[in-house]
């Protein structure tokens, strides 16, 4: 085309706009890549936080039940009643606290409540370390620190949703968090069983404070200003969950979560110690080894669930995970030998993040 022709002029005029559009697309792609890297970085901070938090929790896993057993002078039945009371009180406290903390985190952000749980638990564990033979102090600690577990996990899950939004794509991300959770749950019992008694609680308090320091320095708030909600005290009633049963889907999910809680490992851990002690003759060190093995199954499960969900989808992966946990609990509850325990652990490797 001649430079002075009308077609040539039009073509020349179109080049800058095409170049600008191409440049704009490149800038958009670069911005999206940068944002994805930012979110991945925050997620890495979060999964390491849950690993530290579980490490602190499980430091006292092999020592709490033996301490209560000692306070009760070796009476396993009385110890079981006390441990059951501790767990029930923690669950009751959760019923009142979690709705309030959930609503407050929707208003003030996730970070304050991710800091709250480790700080409170550190203070309580310092108290137990100072008065290890006090039943009242142990009950108070187990009741409040037990409720703080889900007061930490709840805002953490909400922060993940702030970053990535809901959907099946969350399954592999939750599986990644499960791997770090398992790492903490595997190392905590090993060290706790070596320390024993009051020293395990003192070490746990130190790790809780380290977790709070890590979150304070590293974790940026994930809840955007435009997504914050005003606090509504009427929405915090413990009975509000009954509204879930007005819809078939949410009713099914709520019932599932309720039934699952009977087998959640954090809820049955203390009873597991008494079972293994009375049936298998295990002591604190052997129970610590079992708890380490459970932590290792969580690490394996993180890899397993990530791969499984990518291959068959989140729905089928969840079904398989629930079936695996049913089999795990069945094998554990009927164990009379190391072989049965090993089989239970094998099934656990497929069922943790149901």
N, C-alpha and C positions, 0 to 999 in steps of 0.2 A: 504494500500500500504506500502511496505517496504521503510524505509527512503532512502535506497541506490538505489532503483529501478529508472529507467529513468522516469517513470510516476510520482513517488513521488517527484523527483527532480524538474520536470516541474511544478507540482502543487505548491510546495513551492516557486519556483521562481515567479509564477504568483501572489502570495498573496500580495507582496509589491506594485506591479503595480496596482492591484485592489483597495488596500487601498489608494494609492495615488490618483487614479481617483475619489474615493468616497470623499476623503478629498478636492480635487479640486472643486467638485460639491458643497460641503457644503460651501466652501469659496466663490464661485461665488454667491450662493444663499444669503449668508450673505451680500456680497457687493451690490447685487441688492436691498436687503431690506434696507440697510443703505442709498443707493442713493434715493430710493423712499421716505424715511423719510426726507431726506434733501430737496427734492423737495416739499414735503408736508409742511415743515416748511417755505420755501420761499413763497409758495402760501398763507399760513396763514398771513404772513407779508403783502402781496400784497392786499388781500381782506380787511384787516384792514385799509390799506392805502386808498382804495377807499371809505371806510366808513367814515373816517376822512375828506377826500376831499369833499364828498357830504354833510357832516355835515356843513362844512365851507360855501359851496355854498348856501345851503338852509337856512342858518341863515338870509339871506337877501331876501329870496323869499317873505315873507309877507310884506316887508317894501319898496322895491324898487318902485313898481308901485304907492303906496300911496305917496311916496316922489315926483315922477314925476307929479302926479295929483295935489299935492300942489303947485309945481312950476308953473303949468299951470292953477292955480287958479280954480280948480274944473272942467275944461273943459275936459270931457271924450273923445270927438272926437279928440281933439288936443293931448291928452295923448296917445291915441291909435296909432296915427300917429308917435309920437316920439318913443314909444315902438317898433313898427314895424320897424322903421328906425334902432333902436339899434340892433335888431335881424338880420336884413338884412346885416348890416355892419359887424357884427360878423361872419356871414356865408361867406361873401365875403373875409374877412381876413383869414378864415380857408382855403379857396380855394387856397390861396397863401402860407400860412404857413405850413399846414399839409404835403404836399409833401416834403418840405425842411426838416422839423423836422423828418419825417419818414426816409428819406435817411441818415440824419446825425446820427440818432439813430442806423441805420444799420452799421455805421462806428465806432462811439464812444461808443455805448452801450445804454442801456435803462435808466440807473440811472440818467445821467445828465438831461434828459428831463422829468423824473418824478419829479425832483427837481425844474425844471424851472417853471412849471405851478403854484405850490403853492406860490413860492417866488414872481413871477410877480403879482399874484392875491392879495397877502398880501399888496404889495406896493400900488396897485390901490385902495384897500379898505381903507387903511389908508388915502389916498387922499380924498376919498368920505366922510369918517368920519370927516375930517377936514373942508371940504367945501360941506356940504350936500345940500345946496340950489343952487349950481351951476349946471346948465343944461349941460354945456360943460364937466364938470368933470364927471357927471353921464353917459353921452353918451360915453366918452372915456373909462370909467371903464367897462360899459356893453359890448362895442364893443370888447375890448381886453380880458377881463376876460371870456366872452362868448366863444371866440375862443380857450381859454386855456383849456376849459373842454375836448375837444376832443384831444388836444395836450397832455393831461394827460392820457386819456383813451386809446389812440392809442398805446403808448409805454407799457402801462400796459397789454393790450391784446397781444402785441408782446412778452412780457416777459413770459406770460402764454404759448404761442406757443413755445418759447425757451425751456421751461421746459418739456412740454408734447407732442408737435407736433400736427399737424392738425388731424381732424377726429371727428366723432360723440361723442367720449369719452369726448370731450371738453364741450358738452352741460351741463352736471351736474356740471362741474367745473365753468362754466359761471353762472349757476344758484346759486351756492354758493356765488359768488361775488355779485350777485344781492341781496342776503339776507343782506349782509353788507351795500350795497348801500342803500337799503331800510331803514336800521336802522339809517343811517346818515340822509336820507331824511325825516324820521319821527321826529327825535329829533330836527333837525335844525329849522324848522318853529315854533315849540312850543316855543323854547327859543327866537328865533328872534322876534316873535310877542309880547313877554313880554318886550323885550328890546326896540324895536321900533327905527325907524330913524337911526341917526348917530351911536348910540351905537351898533346896530346890525352889522354895517359894521366894527366897531372897534373890536367887538368880533370875527367876521369872519376872520379878518386879523390875529388875535392871533391864531386861529385854523389852518389857512393856514401855519403859521410859525411852529406850532407844527407838522403838517403833514410833512413839509420839514425836520424837525429835526428827526422825526421817520424814514423816508426813508433814510436819511443820515447815521443814526446809525445802522439800522437794515437790510436794503435791500442789498444783495450782487448782483453784476452784473450777469445777466443770459445769456448774449450773449457771446458765446465762441469765442476765438481769430480766430479759423479756419472758423467761420461763418461770420466774419465781411466783409463788402463790401466797396469798395472805393466809395467816394462821386462822384456822376455824376450830374452836374448841369443841363444837358440836360434832365435828368429824372424828374426834378422838375417843369416843365412847368405845369401851371394850366389846360391846355387842354390835358394833357397826358391821362387823364381818358377816353378820347374818343376812345382810342385803345380798351377799354373793349367791345365796341360795334361791334368789328370785329368777335367776337365769340358769338354764340347764348346763351350759358350758362352764360358767364360773362355779356353779355348784359342784360339778364333777371335779374341777381342779382343786377347789377348797377341800373337798372330802379326801382327795388323793393326798394333799399335803398333810392333812390331819392324820391320816393312817400311816403315812411315811414317817411321821415324827416318832412313832413307836419303835422304829428300827434305826433312827438316826444315830450314828456312832457316838456323837457327843452326849446323847441322852442315856446310853446304855453302858458307857465306858466303866463307871464305878461298879456296876453290877457284874460286868464281865470279870473284874478282878476277883470278886467273891466267888463267882462260878468257877474260875480257873483255879482258885486256891482250894475250894472245898472238893471239887470233882477231880481236878488234875493234880492237886498238891503243889501248885506253883507258888513261889515266893515273889518278892518284889522284883528281883533281878530278872526272873523268867517272864513275869508279866511285862516288864519293860521291854524285853526282846519281842514279845508278842505285839506290843504297841508300836514298836519300830517297824515290824512287818506290815502292820496295818497302814502306817505312813507310806511305806514303799508301794503298797497296792494303790494308793492314791496317786502317786507319781505315774505308775503304769497306766492307771485309768485315764489320766489326763491325755496321754498320747493315744490311747485306745479310742476314747470318745471323739477326739478331734478327727481321727481317721475315719471312724465309723460314721459320724454325722456327715462328713463330706461325701461319703460313698452312698449312704442310704437315706440321708435326710434326718432332720432333727426329731421328727415324730417317731420313726422306726427305731432310731438310736435310743430314745427315751424309753420305749417299750422294752427293748433288749436290756437296758440298764436296770429297769425295775425287776424284770424276771431274774437277772443275775443276783440282785440284792435279796430277793425272796429265798433263792437257793443258798446264798451265803448265810443268812440268819438261820435257816433250817439246819445246815451243817454245823454251825457254831453251837446252836442250842442242844444238839444231840452228840457233841464231841465227847469221846472217851479216850482218844489217842491223838498223837501228833499228826497222824495221817488225816484224820477228820478235820483238825484245825487247818492243816495245809490246804485241804479242799475248800474250806470256808474262805480262806484268804484268796484262793484262786478266783472264786466267784466275786469276792469283794472288788477285785481288780476291774470288774466290768460294771459295778453298780454304784459307785460313790455319788456322782452328781445327778442323781435321778431327777 
